[in-house]
Amino acid sequence: MNAKADSPGSSTTARVVLLTLAAGQFLMALDSSVMNVSIATVAEDVDSTVTGIQGAITAYTLVMAMLMIPGGKVGALIGRKRAFMIGCCIYGCGSLTTALAPNLPVLLVGWALLEGIGAALILPAIVALVAGNFTVGRRPAAYGLVAAAGAVAIAVGPLIGGVATTYFSWRWVFAGEVALVLGILVLARRVADAAPDRRPRIDLAGAVLSALGLGIFVFGVLRSDQWGWFRPKPDAPSLLGVSPVVWLMLAGLFLIWMFLRWEARLVGRGGEPLVNPALLENKQLTGGLTMFFFQYLVQMGVFFVVPLYLSVALGLSALKTGARILPLSLTLLAAAILIPRLLPNVSPRRVVRLGILAMLAGAVVLMAALDADAGAEIVTIPLLLIGLGMGALASQLGSVSVSAVPDEQSAEVGGIQNSVTNLGASIGTALAGSILIATLTTSFLTSVEQNPALPAEVKNQSSVQLQSGAPFLSDAQLKTALADADANADVTDAALDANSEARIDGLRAALAILALSALVALFFSHRIPKTQPGSAKT
């Protein structure tokens, strides 16, 4: 391997390398968050529906999930820096295609396919390149800043998307990504890399099994809001009376088990595995991966719930919603950068536990503060706490995971790590969404049923029409729907009151499940080492 970027006399190179990799991580996380506020506008521009655009976001997630582990192996095959740069080129082509897309099929090719393939090459390579460019002692700070860049992209995405959509066009977001890719490619020349010592072979059978297993599992999770987790929703398909989500998740797990069995057999024959199953016996590595899973589960759940409260329940614009989420970025960056710098020898286990407790406290405080009469200011303190927790985890987990294995396996670990975070993010969003809608529906129907002012006919119609789940509507949206249905004043007032209370109940329930997830994560934190990787291995 070439000289580390943080060796004496190369501090400028180290900063450039870190900026390059952080920019790559920022770019990977920006897409979905930036476009969530612009879905309706994008659908209109490409002559599609909101469902079609949501399908493109789903397809992007699926492509990444399916190709992340093979993408990590490609880095070992052709070199991590080359994989990173090729991934950036593919991603940039995808962004340009999306920016110019005249219709949904072209958008799908650019956004879902090309950007998904690019991300599957870039993300594992980033993990390996941090390991290859920074000494063990400097890795916590480097991984912390890189991870923080991704989380900041998710936090500021709605603000960027709101500005672009309001004053320019959503297409400028993707055009800006092309410019960012070009900048990354220029800076990437300073990134150190070494050609592989040998020419490894890629395990095609393993690649197919891992891609199918992860893809089918994630697809099942992503369809849970339309089909139901266990009991199929009305008009949803079913098999033996059970939602397809269950069967898809079981099928995905079975294929992942088959993949691991195949890899073990390949190792036994002296072959070149895609992932060596022995890695999963490494306590430190699996501890880091477990914490990554829970971090992204809670993180993406929060980024799902909080914008809903601000933009729908309170009716804030995309710009104001994004501005209200910014405090999270401040403490996230501060923790990710300052903890490794000021406390270089602190116990990773202690930092991770304190980070989880901060995220738990933030979710609980927000849950307690939510009220029908509350304003946007109530999210500030909880988001500061959650950002502090996310930054604390980001400052430790990357270094903990990669330091558990030799540097030559860092790209392999990168593929697994990003697959785990993808799973956590998908499950967190789906879980928070399904709990929110289920609680919202139950609360709304209970309020309607207990209201003596509403006629029995209205109560019966509500039960029938909302059996698939009540939509999360603002007061303005509900008023429009009731006006179209020629509802009288009493019915309108009762529905608005019930909807206001049900929204808060749904949001609280979603935050409760996220808080519970953070609490569960504490039980697995004992697998994180007590000492920093540098001092533990030297």
PyMOL commands that set and color helices and strands:
alter all, ss='L'
color gray80, all
select helices_A, chain A and resi 11-35+39-45+50-78+80-100+104-133+136-167+171-190+204-222+224-227+244-268+277-281+283-313+318-342+348-369+376-402+407-449+456-465+475-484+489-522+525-527+533-537
alter helices_A, ss='H'
color red, helices_A
deselect
rebuild
show_as cartoon
